[in-house]
C-alpha cells in the first residue's frame, strides 16, 4: 500500500510523525525546504509540496523571510487524524489478517512483554 503512495505524502507522514513525537515541537521552526530535501535525498519541490499540505491543513504557519513554524495544537490534531485513519483504513485489514491466522489480541499483548 505505502509503495504506491507519492513521495510527498511519504515525506508528509515522516514530518507528521516528527511533530507528534515532539521532534518538531509546537512553536518550533521546521527545517528549510532545501535543508530537509538534502537530509532526505529528495527533490526540493517534493518537500515544498509536503510542506504545502501542512500549511493548507493549518498545522504550520509561514513567517515570510523567516521560516515555517508548527502551530499550537498541531500534534494533537495530527494524532487524532492519524488515529482515525488507522482505525478506518488500516485496522480492518490487520484485524482480518489476524482472524485468518488465528491470532488473538491477548497473544499480541503477551508477546509485547
TIKE-557669 format. One line per 4 residues: number of its first residue (from 1); their letters; for each residue x, y, z of C-alpha. Coordinates in steps of 0.25 Angstrom, whole numbers, plus 2048, in hexadecimal, padded with zeros to 3 digits. Layout:
<nodes>
NUM = A = X,Y,Z | ...
</nodes>
This chain:
<nodes>
1 = XXXX = 800,800,800 | 80B,80A,804 | 813,807,7F8 | 809,80D,7EF
5 = XXXX = 808,81A,7F7 | 80E,826,7F1 | 81C,82B,7F7 | 816,838,7FC
9 = XXXX = 80B,830,804 | 816,827,80A | 81E,833,80E | 812,839,814
13 = XXXX = 810,82D,81C | 81E,82E,821 | 81C,83C,825 | 80F,83A,82C
17 = XXXX = 815,82F,834 | 821,838,838 | 816,842,83C | 80E,838,844
21 = XXXX = 81B,833,84B | 820,841,84E | 82C,841,845 | 825,84E,83F
25 = XXXX = 81F,854,84B | 813,85D,84B | 819,86B,848 | 825,865,842
29 = XXXX = 82A,869,835 | 82B,85D,82A | 837,85B,822 | 838,863,816
33 = XXXX = 833,85D,809 | 842,85C,804 | 847,856,811 | 83C,84B,812
37 = XXXX = 83E,848,803 | 84D,846,805 | 84B,83E,812 | 840,835,80C
41 = XXXX = 847,834,7FE | 83A,83A,7F8 | 837,844,7ED | 834,852,7F4
45 = XXXX = 827,853,7EC | 823,846,7F3 | 826,84B,801 | 81F,858,7FD
49 = XXXX = 812,850,7F9 | 813,849,806 | 814,856,80E | 809,85C,806
53 = XXXX = 800,851,80B | 803,855,819 | 800,863,816 | 7F3,860,80F
57 = XXXX = 7EF,858,81B | 7F2,864,825 | 7FD,85C,82C | 808,865,829
61 = XXXX = 809,874,826 | 813,87B,81E | 81A,888,822 | 81F,88E,815
65 = XXXX = 82E,88E,815 | 830,887,822 | 82A,879,820 | 81F,86F,823
69 = XXXX = 81A,86C,831 | 812,861,837 | 805,867,83D | 800,865,84B
73 = XXXX = 7F7,859,84B | 7FD,852,83F | 802,846,846 | 7F4,843,84C
77 = XXXX = 7ED,845,83F | 7F7,83C,837 | 7F6,831,842 | 7E7,832,841
81 = XXXX = 7E7,832,832 | 7F1,826,831 | 7E9,81E,83B | 7DC,820,833
85 = XXXX = 7E3,81C,826 | 7E9,810,82D | 7DC,80B,833 | 7D5,80D,826
89 = XXXX = 7DF,809,81B | 7EA,800,822 | 7E4,7F9,82E | 7D9,7F2,826
93 = XXXX = 7E3,7EB,81D | 7EC,7E8,829 | 7E0,7E2,831 | 7DC,7DA,825
97 = XXXX = 7EA,7D4,823 | 7EB,7D1,832 | 7DE,7C9,831 | 7E3,7C2,824
101 = XXXX = 7F0,7BE,82C | 7E8,7BB,839 | 7F0,7C5,841 | 7E9,7CB,84D
105 = XXXX = 7EB,7D9,853 | 7EF,7D3,860 | 7FB,7CB,859 | 800,7D9,853
109 = XXXX = 7FF,7DF,861 | 807,7D4,867 | 812,7D4,85C | 814,7E3,85F
113 = X = 819,7E0,86D
</nodes>
